């Protein structure tokens, strides 16, 4: 099971790749309103990156529960356990 630090490090890399920006710093409360260009298409890219990086699949219920990066990190921690 990855540690919280490992999860946030991987999520940061995924966000840097998806948005093609290295200046994005993630916090648990970071949400789409905080990152310019985070729309539904970017959300799909983020989810695909997370699933690929952690070897997990997120279901519809889990996807619907995501409100911020902290929620995403918690789902990853649960699924990767």
N, C-alpha and C positions, 0 to 999 in steps of 0.2 A: 504494500500500500504506500503510495507516495505521501510525503509529508506536506503540510500546508505550504511551506516554503517552496517545495518542488512543484506543487500545483500552480502557485502564483507565478513562478518563474516560467513554466511552460505556457501558461495563459498569456503572459506578457509577450513571449516570443510569437505566439499565434496572432495576437493583436497587431504586433509590429509587422508581421507578414501580410495580414489581411488588409491593413490600412496603409501599408508601405511607408510607415513612419516609425522612427526610433525614439520619438519623444513622448510616447504614451506611457504614463505611469498608472498602474492599476491599483485600486483600493477596493475593499469589499463593497463600498457604496457606489462605485463607478457604474453608471448606466448609460443607455443610448443618448440621453440628453447631454452627457458630458463629453462625448467624442464626436466631433464633426464628421458627418458622412456615415454614421452608424445607422443604417436603414435595414429593411427586411432582407435585402440581398446580402449585405455584410453579415447579418445575423446568421444566415445559412452558411456562409463561408466560415464563420467562427465555430459554429456547431460541427461542421464537417472536419475542421482542423482539430477540435477537441476529441471527437470520436476517433480520428486517425491516430493522434498522439498518444491517447490513453488506452486505445484498443477497446473502447466501449461503444454502446449504442444508446442514445437517449430516446425515450418514448414520448408520446404526445403529452402525457400528463406532466412529465418532467420539464419538457420544453415550455409548456404553458405556465409553469411555476417560476420561471426565470424572470426576475425583476432587475437584477444587478449582477455584478461580477461575483459577489459573495455567494449568491444563490447558485451560480454556475460552479464555483469552487466546491460548494457543499455537495452538489449532485455528483461531481467528479469524484470526490472523496468517498462517497457512498458506493458508487458503481465500481471504482477501482480497488475497493477493499477486498 
